[in-house]
Amino acid sequence: MKIIILGAGQVGGTVAENLSGERNDITVVDLDRDRLRELGDRMDIKTVAGHCSWPSVLREAGAQDADLLVAVTNSDEVNMVACQVAYTLFRTPKKIARIRSRKYFPRRGNLFGNHAIPIDLTISPEQIVTDYIHRLIDHPGALQVLNFAEGKVQLVAVRAFYGGPLVGNQLRELRKHMPNVDTRVAAIFRRNRPIIPEGNTVIEADDEVFFVAARNDIRAVMSELRRLEHGYKRIVIAGGGNIGYRLARNLEQRYIIKVLERSRRRAQTLSETLQRSVVLNGLATERDLQIRANIENTDVFCALTNDDEANIMASLLAKRLGARKVMTLINNPSYVDLVQGHDIDIAISPQQATIGTLLRHVRLGEVVNVHSLRRGAAEAIEAIAHGDRSNSKVVGRRLEEIDLPEGATIGAIVRGEKVLIAHDDVVVEPGDHVILFLIDKRHIRDVERLFQVGFTFF
């Protein structure tokens, strides 16, 4: 697939890095020549320096025969104009744009589509990250919570703790512990190395365990792997920008929310806009401000400013002062692995949270949902099975008959409103949503081919 990425910032760079290793033809466009040179040195991509919305620059980037345009510059307006130019002059078939401002989404009418501004998909990294954090807060103790099949199935990552009922036991014991709950462990990461789970696999303390279950069964499964945490009540948010504001607005009806904002003007705006949240003006890295926020009785401290260093320092201070759980937004990917798991419980990468939304529009076959895991090392995929036994590699076959690529496991199948946890004797039917976990992205094309309907297979 030929893909043009407009914007070489953190989001654009992450998109390029995820797609360049999958035999795609990638061109990145940006005004910053130094940044383009850096990306070009690290990846097998083409680069074009220039204004992303100029017709001559898009032509040089190859818009005339591109399959996909991804406009993720920091300017909503540049992204919109670039999509308009690509459609009008070059008839680029698919266009994705980053639109941050909610002002472009009026309550009535739709600005986006070929009838108006020709954008096929709008993405807001801020909203994606907000939803991501919201799910973590709703599932105390989870490292990651991902939805599939409109939320009917969830993939949850937890760290197995000493004292968990299943720790030290084989996975096959899970069904004996919970005879009325069906689940499947999709993957285990032990000391950052993946393990394909088998029935005789023994869970060890500190394992990062990814399991699949119906939404209502998640909490029961978590209780087998770690001490079940009490629900959160008091939350402090450092940073009243787009993400901090959206999170406070989403949570303030159910939780006690305090927002720490350094700008007096922004703090005034937040206090007038938010209904039940308390807004405190000052630096989140200041001890006195955190003490005023009653940090020692806080269940979750979320550091969500635009400054990685400030987020890290504020989080370390909050943890030292007694915050029960700390979640930290970190834009620089190289920082994430350095800080997570020590005083910082969860490091949140906005790029990795966003990339899945883009990947599902790049994947071939009937892939309808993609989530990037473990900083891009693994993927969780939702694909729809079509065809019949004569022209499909999956339909009409028991799961044990499907020739899965190395490192791939099927976790669950959603058939209408019914959730079927993957067992060897389950037969795939047309229209089933199949949830897969892939620990080695080099085999992503093999997974895609599984769900492509051919003329005939024997």
NULUM-202191 format. One record per residue (C-alpha): x, y, z. Coordinates in steps of 0.05 Angstrom, whole numbers, padded with zeros to 5 digits, always signed. Last residue first. Example, Ala and Ser with C-alpha at 12.3 -4.5 7.8 and 13.67 -1.06 7.14 Angstrom:
BEGIN
+00273-00021+00143;+00246-00090+00156;
end
This chain:
BEGIN
-00176-00553-00011;-00184-00478-00017;-00226-00444-00071;-00234-00376-00103;-00206-00337-00044;-00237-00300+00014;-00187-00261+00054;-00190-00275+00129;-00129-00319+00134;-00091-00272+00088;-00094-00217+00140;-00063-00263+00193;-00006-00281+00145;+00005-00207+00131;+00012-00194+00206;+00067-00246+00213;+00124-00196+00224;+00081-00166+00279;+00103-00220+00328;+00060-00226+00391;-00006-00231+00354;-00072-00235+00393;-00135-00252+00355;-00209-00234+00365;-00254-00266+00312;-00319-00231+00295;-00364-00284+00265;-00401-00265+00201;-00395-00334+00169;-00385-00388+00223;-00322-00411+00259;-00328-00478+00295;-00310-00482+00369;-00278-00550+00385;-00209-00523+00403;-00234-00471+00453;-00238-00396+00442;-00286-00359+00488;-00353-00352+00453;-00389-00286+00464;-00462-00283+00440;-00496-00219+00418;-00485-00233+00344;-00429-00285+00342;-00368-00257+00378;-00308-00304+00377;-00254-00304+00430;-00179-00309+00443;-00148-00335+00379;-00073-00341+00385;-00017-00318+00340;+00058-00326+00354;+00072-00369+00293;+00018-00361+00241;-00049-00397+00253;-00066-00458+00211;-00139-00466+00232;-00157-00539+00248;-00156-00530+00325;-00205-00472+00317;-00255-00518+00285;-00267-00502+00212;-00329-00480+00175;-00301-00411+00161;-00226-00404+00175;-00186-00413+00111;-00243-00390+00067;-00264-00410-00003;-00291-00481+00003;-00307-00478+00078;-00352-00417+00069;-00344-00343+00057;-00332-00289+00109;-00299-00284+00177;-00295-00215+00208;-00229-00193+00240;-00213-00163+00308;-00139-00155+00321;-00095-00148+00383;-00024-00128+00365;+00046-00139+00392;+00113-00102+00393;+00081-00033+00383;+00095-00005+00452;+00072-00069+00486;+00006-00069+00450;-00024-00036+00388;-00099-00046+00381;-00133-00062+00316;-00207-00066+00298;-00246-00080+00235;-00200-00127+00197;-00239-00156+00139;-00182-00165+00090;-00122-00118+00089;-00099-00075+00147;-00088-00001+00132;-00154+00026+00159;-00149-00016+00222;-00079+00012+00232;-00103+00084+00240;-00147+00072+00300;-00093+00026+00329;-00041+00081+00326;-00076+00127+00375;-00062+00093+00441;+00010+00079+00418;+00021+00152+00402;-00012+00177+00466;+00037+00136+00507;+00011+00125+00577;+00059+00104+00632;+00023+00064+00686;+00046+00051+00758;+00099+00106+00764;+00140+00093+00827;+00169+00031+00792;+00129-00005+00739;+00134+00046+00684;+00192+00096+00685;+00246+00072+00637;+00198+00034+00591;+00160+00097+00575;+00218+00146+00569;+00241+00124+00500;+00171+00135+00473;+00173+00210+00486;+00101+00232+00493;+00092+00210+00565;+00025+00216+00602;+00032+00190+00673;-00015+00147+00714;-00001+00142+00790;-00039+00098+00839;-00047+00103+00915;-00021+00174+00922;+00019+00179+00987;+00066+00238+00985;+00121+00197+00951;+00073+00176+00897;+00052+00248+00885;+00124+00271+00882;+00142+00217+00831;+00081+00236+00790;+00096+00310+00790;+00168+00295+00769;+00146+00250+00712;+00092+00297+00687;+00139+00357+00690;+00191+00319+00650;+00140+00297+00598;+00112+00368+00588;+00045+00372+00552;+00008+00362+00619;-00031+00299+00636;-00005+00274+00703;-00061+00230+00730;-00060+00217+00806;-00108+00161+00826;-00134+00141+00894;-00118+00206+00929;-00116+00208+01005;-00043+00230+01011;-00055+00280+00954;-00101+00324+00994;-00102+00376+00938;-00070+00426+00986;-00014+00376+00996;-00005+00373+00920;-00001+00449+00918;+00050+00452+00975;+00095+00400+00941;+00101+00439+00877;+00108+00395+00814;+00034+00406+00796;+00049+00480+00788;-00007+00526+00809;-00082+00542+00805;-00129+00492+00838;-00194+00471+00804;-00247+00431+00842;-00292+00389+00797;-00368+00390+00802;-00393+00428+00741;-00332+00440+00698;-00338+00502+00654;-00329+00560+00702;-00274+00528+00742;-00240+00506+00677;-00241+00577+00649;-00211+00605+00713;-00157+00551+00713;-00141+00569+00640;-00132+00642+00659;-00089+00625+00720;-00045+00579+00679;-00011+00525+00722;-00072+00478+00727;-00084+00425+00781;-00152+00392+00773;-00190+00358+00830;-00243+00306+00818;-00287+00267+00866;-00315+00211+00823;-00380+00192+00789;-00408+00257+00760;-00338+00286+00753;-00311+00231+00708;-00325+00252+00637;-00315+00327+00650;-00250+00313+00687;-00225+00269+00630;-00243+00320+00578;-00209+00376+00616;-00145+00337+00628;-00141+00314+00556;-00152+00383+00525;-00110+00420+00575;-00123+00424+00650;-00059+00392+00673;-00049+00350+00735;-00112+00310+00749;-00127+00287+00820;-00176+00230+00830;-00215+00209+00892;-00262+00149+00887;-00227+00088+00859;-00255+00018+00867;-00221-00029+00915;-00166-00071+00885;-00172-00146+00874;-00110-00181+00897;-00079-00209+00834;-00088-00263+00781;-00152-00297+00803;-00186-00231+00821;-00174-00205+00751;-00217-00262+00723;-00276-00242+00766;-00269-00168+00747;-00269-00184+00673;-00331-00228+00672;-00383-00174+00654;-00344-00152+00592;-00338-00222+00564;-00267-00248+00571;-00198-00243+00540;-00133-00246+00580;-00066-00212+00574;-00019-00229+00632;+00043-00188+00651;+00080-00236+00696;+00104-00204+00761;+00089-00267+00802;+00092-00330+00759;+00036-00364+00722;+00052-00436+00703;+00040-00458+00632;+00012-00529+00631;-00051-00511+00591;-00010-00472+00541;+00005-00397+00538;+00051-00370+00483;+00104-00333+00523;+00130-00264+00504;+00194-00234+00534;+00192-00169+00573;+00213-00204+00639;+00153-00250+00629;+00101-00228+00579;+00041-00275+00576;-00008-00282+00519;-00081-00296+00502;-00104-00323+00569;-00174-00347+00557;-00238-00337+00595;-00303-00372+00614;-00334-00359+00682;-00379-00409+00717;-00326-00460+00736;-00279-00406+00762;-00224-00439+00803;-00229-00504+00764;-00228-00465+00698;-00165-00428+00718;-00129-00493+00738;-00113-00505+00664;-00067-00444+00669;-00019-00481+00714;-00009-00457+00785;+00044-00414+00819;+00001-00352+00815;-00072-00373+00804;-00100-00352+00872;-00060-00286+00872;-00015-00283+00934;+00045-00254+00898;+00018-00209+00843;+00004-00222+00769;+00008-00158+00729;-00055-00145+00690;-00072-00136+00617;-00144-00136+00595;-00176-00154+00528;-00250-00139+00530;-00309-00170+00494;-00379-00142+00485;-00350-00071+00481;-00372-00055+00410;-00342-00120+00383;-00275-00108+00417;-00255-00062+00474;-00185-00055+00504;-00163-00047+00576;-00090-00039+00594;-00050-00042+00659;-00110-00063+00700;-00110-00057+00776;-00174-00016+00782;-00218-00025+00720;-00261+00039+00712;-00198+00081+00721;-00164+00043+00665;-00225+00051+00620;-00225+00127+00631;-00150+00130+00615;-00162+00100+00546;-00224+00143+00533;-00182+00206+00548;-00125+00180+00504;-00173+00170+00445;-00204+00238+00457;-00136+00273+00456;-00113+00233+00396;-00173+00261+00357;-00184+00222+00293;-00226+00240+00233;-00241+00187+00181;-00262+00192+00108;-00245+00266+00099;-00272+00302+00038;-00294+00369+00067;-00366+00374+00042;-00405+00321+00003;-00344+00276+00001;-00347+00270+00076;-00334+00315+00136;-00372+00377+00158;-00430+00338+00188;-00496+00370+00208;-00524+00388+00275;-00486+00385+00340;-00427+00417+00308;-00361+00378+00302;-00309+00428+00279;-00313+00464+00346;-00288+00400+00378;-00218+00421+00361;-00167+00365+00352;-00179+00342+00281;-00126+00292+00257;-00143+00272+00186;-00152+00206+00149;-00162+00205+00073;-00178+00146+00028;-00185+00145-00048;-00136+00201-00067;-00173+00235-00124;-00111+00274-00144;-00134+00346-00153;-00199+00350-00114;-00186+00294-00065;-00114+00310-00047;-00130+00384-00044;-00188+00374+00004;-00148+00326+00047;-00091+00378+00051;-00141+00433+00067;-00168+00393+00126;-00100+00375+00154;-00075+00447+00147;-00137+00472+00184;-00130+00423+00241;-00058+00444+00251;-00010+00400+00291;+00002+00357+00229;-00032+00288+00227;-00057+00282+00155;-00057+00209+00135;-00067+00200+00060;-00081+00130+00034;-00076+00093-00033;-00028+00142-00065;-00024+00146-00141;-00032+00221-00154;-00011+00237-00082;+00061+00219-00099;+00099+00261-00049;+00120+00309-00105;+00047+00317-00122;+00030+00332-00050;+00086+00385-00049;+00061+00417-00113;-00011+00418-00088;+00008+00454-00023;-00026+00427+00039;+00035+00395+00073;+00080+00455+00064;+00149+00428+00045;+00203+00376+00056;+00190+00308+00025;+00213+00243+00056;+00216+00171+00031;+00216+00113+00080;+00262+00055+00101;+00268+00077+00173;+00319+00104+00222;+00359+00151+00178;+00296+00176+00143;+00264+00193+00209;+00323+00235+00230;+00328+00269+00162;+00254+00286+00165;+00263+00317+00234;+00321+00358+00209;+00282+00380+00147;+00224+00407+00189;+00171+00430+00139;+00139+00361+00137;+00119+00305+00090;+00129+00230+00103;+00126+00180+00046;+00114+00106+00060;+00111+00048+00011;+00085-00009+00055;+00122-00074+00064;+00102-00081+00136;+00162-00050+00170;+00145+00020+00147;+00076+00017+00179;+00090+00021+00253;+00149+00069+00245;+00110+00115+00199;+00051+00118+00247;+00098+00132+00305;+00132+00188+00267;+00066+00219+00247;+00041+00218+00319;+00105+00245+00350;+00115+00298+00296;+00131+00285+00223;+00067+00314+00194;+00032+00291+00131;+00038+00216+00121;+00030+00190+00050;+00015+00116+00042;+00025+00070-00017;+00000+00000+00000;
end
